[in-house]
């Protein structure tokens, strides 16, 4: 399996764990849930694209935009 695809799959699984933990809280934070779902949707779209188009044809660049998601403070899970 392609290393990049594997890392995206792992991130998706970690987001599942975070979403489940947030839902189990007594008062889940709606904004945090929406942000986690948005991030997960983006990762799943990348995974689908890579599987559909094939890794050989696509050169994927991971770029980090400064300031994006900086307002989202995710507490660490225990």
Phi and psi restraints in degrees (value plus and minus 20) as a CYANA .aco file:
   2 UNK   PHI     -79.5   -39.5
   2 UNK   PSI     117.0   157.0
   3 UNK   PHI     -81.7   -41.7
   3 UNK   PSI     -60.5   -20.5
   4 UNK   PHI     -86.7   -46.7
   4 UNK   PSI     -62.0   -22.0
   5 UNK   PHI     -84.2   -44.2
   5 UNK   PSI     -58.6   -18.6
   6 UNK   PHI     -84.7   -44.7
   6 UNK   PSI     -61.7   -21.7
   7 UNK   PHI     -87.3   -47.3
   7 UNK   PSI     -57.4   -17.4
   8 UNK   PHI     -84.8   -44.8
   8 UNK   PSI     -60.2   -20.2
   9 UNK   PHI     -83.9   -43.9
   9 UNK   PSI     -61.0   -21.0
  10 UNK   PHI     -84.0   -44.0
  10 UNK   PSI     -63.6   -23.6
  11 UNK   PHI     -80.6   -40.6
  11 UNK   PSI     -60.0   -20.0
  12 UNK   PHI     -82.3   -42.3
  12 UNK   PSI     -62.1   -22.1
  13 UNK   PHI     -86.2   -46.2
  13 UNK   PSI     -58.7   -18.7
  14 UNK   PHI     -84.9   -44.9
  14 UNK   PSI     -57.7   -17.7
  15 UNK   PHI     -86.1   -46.1
  15 UNK   PSI     -55.0   -15.0
  16 UNK   PHI     -79.5   -39.5
  16 UNK   PSI     -62.9   -22.9
  17 UNK   PHI     -84.3   -44.3
  17 UNK   PSI     -64.3   -24.3
  18 UNK   PHI     -85.1   -45.1
  18 UNK   PSI     -60.7   -20.7
  19 UNK   PHI     -82.7   -42.7
  19 UNK   PSI     -63.4   -23.4
  20 UNK   PHI     -83.8   -43.8
  20 UNK   PSI     -60.9   -20.9
  21 UNK   PHI     -84.5   -44.5
  21 UNK   PSI     -60.8   -20.8
  22 UNK   PHI     -86.5   -46.5
  22 UNK   PSI     -59.3   -19.3
  23 UNK   PHI     -87.5   -47.5
  23 UNK   PSI     -49.7    -9.7
  24 UNK   PHI     -96.2   -56.2
  24 UNK   PSI     -37.7     2.3
  25 UNK   PHI     -80.6   -40.6
  25 UNK   PSI     135.0   175.0
  26 UNK   PHI     -80.5   -40.5
  26 UNK   PSI     -65.2   -25.2
  27 UNK   PHI    -144.7  -104.7
  27 UNK   PSI      70.6   110.6
  28 UNK   PHI     -84.0   -44.0
  28 UNK   PSI     120.9   160.9
  29 UNK   PHI    -102.7   -62.7
  29 UNK   PSI      92.8   132.8
  30 UNK   PHI     -81.5   -41.5
  30 UNK   PSI     -59.9   -19.9
  31 UNK   PHI     -86.1   -46.1
  31 UNK   PSI     -60.4   -20.4
  32 UNK   PHI     -86.7   -46.7
  32 UNK   PSI     -61.5   -21.5
  33 UNK   PHI     -79.5   -39.5
  33 UNK   PSI     -65.6   -25.6
  34 UNK   PHI     -82.5   -42.5
  34 UNK   PSI     -61.6   -21.6
  35 UNK   PHI     -85.6   -45.6
  35 UNK   PSI     -63.3   -23.3
  36 UNK   PHI     -83.9   -43.9
  36 UNK   PSI     -60.9   -20.9
  37 UNK   PHI     -84.4   -44.4
  37 UNK   PSI     -59.4   -19.4
  38 UNK   PHI     -83.9   -43.9
  38 UNK   PSI     -64.3   -24.3
  39 UNK   PHI     -83.8   -43.8
  39 UNK   PSI     -62.7   -22.7
  40 UNK   PHI     -83.3   -43.3
  40 UNK   PSI     -61.3   -21.3
  41 UNK   PHI     -80.4   -40.4
  41 UNK   PSI     -61.4   -21.4
  42 UNK   PHI     -85.2   -45.2
  42 UNK   PSI     -61.4   -21.4
  43 UNK   PHI     -85.7   -45.7
  43 UNK   PSI     -63.6   -23.6
  44 UNK   PHI     -84.2   -44.2
  44 UNK   PSI     -54.5   -14.5
  45 UNK   PHI     -85.0   -45.0
  45 UNK   PSI     -60.3   -20.3
  46 UNK   PHI     -84.2   -44.2
  46 UNK   PSI     -63.4   -23.4
  47 UNK   PHI     -81.1   -41.1
  47 UNK   PSI     -67.1   -27.1
  48 UNK   PHI     -80.7   -40.7
  48 UNK   PSI     -62.4   -22.4
  49 UNK   PHI     -82.9   -42.9
  49 UNK   PSI     -66.0   -26.0
  50 UNK   PHI     -84.4   -44.4
  50 UNK   PSI     -59.3   -19.3
  51 UNK   PHI     -89.7   -49.7
  51 UNK   PSI     -57.5   -17.5
  52 UNK   PHI     -92.3   -52.3
  52 UNK   PSI     -65.8   -25.8
  53 UNK   PHI    -109.7   -69.7
  53 UNK   PSI     -40.9    -0.9
  54 UNK   PHI      67.2   107.2
  54 UNK   PSI     118.0   158.0
  55 UNK   PHI     -88.9   -48.9
  55 UNK   PSI     -50.6   -10.6
  56 UNK   PHI     -85.4   -45.4
  56 UNK   PSI     -53.1   -13.1
  57 UNK   PHI    -103.5   -63.5
  57 UNK   PSI     -41.4    -1.4
  58 UNK   PHI    -133.7   -93.7
  58 UNK   PSI     109.1   149.1
  59 UNK   PHI    -117.7   -77.7
  59 UNK   PSI      95.7   135.7
  60 UNK   PHI    -120.9   -80.9
  60 UNK   PSI     109.4   149.4
  61 UNK   PHI    -134.5   -94.5
  61 UNK   PSI     108.4   148.4
  62 UNK   PHI    -114.7   -74.7
  62 UNK   PSI      98.0   138.0
  63 UNK   PHI    -139.6   -99.6
  63 UNK   PSI     128.6   168.6
  64 UNK   PHI    -134.9   -94.9
  64 UNK   PSI     101.4   141.4
  65 UNK   PHI    -112.3   -72.3
  65 UNK   PSI     103.0   143.0
  66 UNK   PHI     -85.2   -45.2
  66 UNK   PSI     119.6   159.6
  67 UNK   PHI      70.3   110.3
  67 UNK   PSI     -29.7    10.3
  68 UNK   PHI    -104.3   -64.3
  68 UNK   PSI     109.7   149.7
  69 UNK   PHI      44.4    84.4
  69 UNK   PSI      -1.2    38.8
  70 UNK   PHI     -94.8   -54.8
  70 UNK   PSI     -40.5    -0.5
  71 UNK   PHI     -99.9   -59.9
  71 UNK   PSI     -25.7    14.3
  72 UNK   PHI    -117.9   -77.9
  72 UNK   PSI      87.6   127.6
  73 UNK   PHI    -122.9   -82.9
  73 UNK   PSI      89.8   129.8
  74 UNK   PHI    -118.5   -78.5
  74 UNK   PSI      99.0   139.0
  75 UNK   PHI     -90.7   -50.7
  75 UNK   PSI     130.2   170.2
  76 UNK   PHI     -91.5   -51.5
  76 UNK   PSI     122.2   162.2
  77 UNK   PHI    -101.2   -61.2
  77 UNK   PSI     129.2   169.2
